[in-house]
Amino acid sequence: MIGLMVELAVTPDSGAAFERAFAVQAAAVQANEPGNRLYELFKSTTLSDSYTLVEIYEDDAALQAHRASPDMAANRPLTAPFLAGPPVMQVFEVIAHRL
């Protein structure tokens, strides 16, 4: 499995609007991507306007399908206006998980 952690900084005072836009994207991923195991957004309690997206995919094919999905193409423009800078992404190999 493949894990991603994506650090997202949003513009000041746009957190609520970003979260609403992201919820649409997350619902589409969870409904339409069977290779996705986790797609959760976390809001920092220590850094204002900072979020971390945690994603897990069954394999590289599932990750590539996510990146190329029509839902992502439609939803990226909904969240992009709220970003204060480019996302910072780390990719991991999942070596242990709960069943």
Legacy VTK file of the C-alpha trace (Angstrom):
# vtk DataFile Version 3.0
C-alpha trace
ASCII
DATASET POLYDATA
POINTS 99 float
0.000 0.000 0.000
0.971 3.613 -0.550
0.478 6.410 1.977
0.606 10.139 1.386
0.789 13.037 3.809
0.040 16.366 2.199
0.656 19.568 4.152
-1.760 22.325 3.121
-1.555 25.951 4.233
-4.675 28.011 3.580
-5.052 31.758 3.403
-6.051 33.469 6.659
-9.747 33.303 7.540
-10.535 30.843 4.724
-10.486 27.640 6.773
-14.245 27.120 6.941
-14.705 27.690 3.200
-11.749 25.409 2.444
-13.207 22.675 4.652
-16.587 22.867 2.880
-14.937 22.639 -0.554
-12.701 19.808 0.596
-15.676 17.851 1.970
-17.098 17.661 -1.567
-13.790 16.308 -2.863
-13.435 13.789 -0.019
-16.973 12.483 -0.529
-16.256 11.884 -4.220
-13.009 10.040 -3.460
-14.659 7.829 -0.858
-17.656 7.075 -3.106
-15.895 6.503 -6.415
-12.399 5.179 -5.736
-12.424 1.577 -4.507
-8.604 1.536 -4.309
-8.618 4.333 -1.732
-8.415 3.099 1.854
-8.183 6.452 3.670
-8.735 10.076 2.687
-8.902 12.245 5.806
-8.220 15.923 6.414
-6.800 17.031 9.753
-6.718 20.620 11.024
-3.712 21.619 13.100
-4.363 22.677 16.670
-0.924 24.292 16.925
-0.471 26.059 13.558
-3.255 28.341 12.404
-4.478 27.850 8.841
-2.604 24.551 8.548
-4.039 21.188 7.475
-2.682 17.720 6.748
-4.350 15.367 4.284
-3.626 11.678 4.932
-4.286 9.273 2.070
-3.798 5.522 1.684
-4.141 3.608 -1.594
-4.035 -0.136 -2.217
-1.309 0.215 -4.851
0.220 2.549 -7.422
-2.574 1.846 -9.902
-5.135 3.080 -7.351
-3.070 6.216 -6.698
-2.750 6.924 -10.423
-6.490 6.372 -10.871
-7.093 8.914 -8.088
-4.842 11.490 -9.692
-6.525 11.041 -13.093
-10.106 10.791 -11.838
-12.758 13.132 -13.218
-13.823 13.918 -9.658
-10.369 15.243 -8.800
-10.257 17.296 -12.000
-13.609 18.820 -11.061
-12.832 19.377 -7.374
-9.246 20.677 -7.398
-10.425 24.096 -8.652
-12.836 24.282 -5.690
-10.058 24.003 -3.094
-7.169 25.675 -4.937
-8.298 29.304 -4.358
-7.939 28.813 -0.603
-4.332 27.554 -0.648
-1.651 29.959 0.552
1.073 28.050 -1.296
1.810 24.775 -3.032
1.052 21.573 -1.102
4.025 19.771 0.431
3.677 16.044 -0.200
5.436 13.048 1.276
4.871 9.555 -0.116
5.285 6.455 2.038
5.198 2.701 1.701
2.719 1.356 4.245
4.456 -1.414 6.152
1.871 -2.126 8.866
-1.850 -1.493 9.094
-4.930 -2.485 11.016
-7.329 -4.894 9.399
LINES 1 100
99 0 1 2 3 4 5 6 7 8 9 10 11 12 13 14 15 16 17 18 19 20 21 22 23 24 25 26 27 28 29 30 31 32 33 34 35 36 37 38 39 40 41 42 43 44 45 46 47 48 49 50 51 52 53 54 55 56 57 58 59 60 61 62 63 64 65 66 67 68 69 70 71 72 73 74 75 76 77 78 79 80 81 82 83 84 85 86 87 88 89 90 91 92 93 94 95 96 97 98
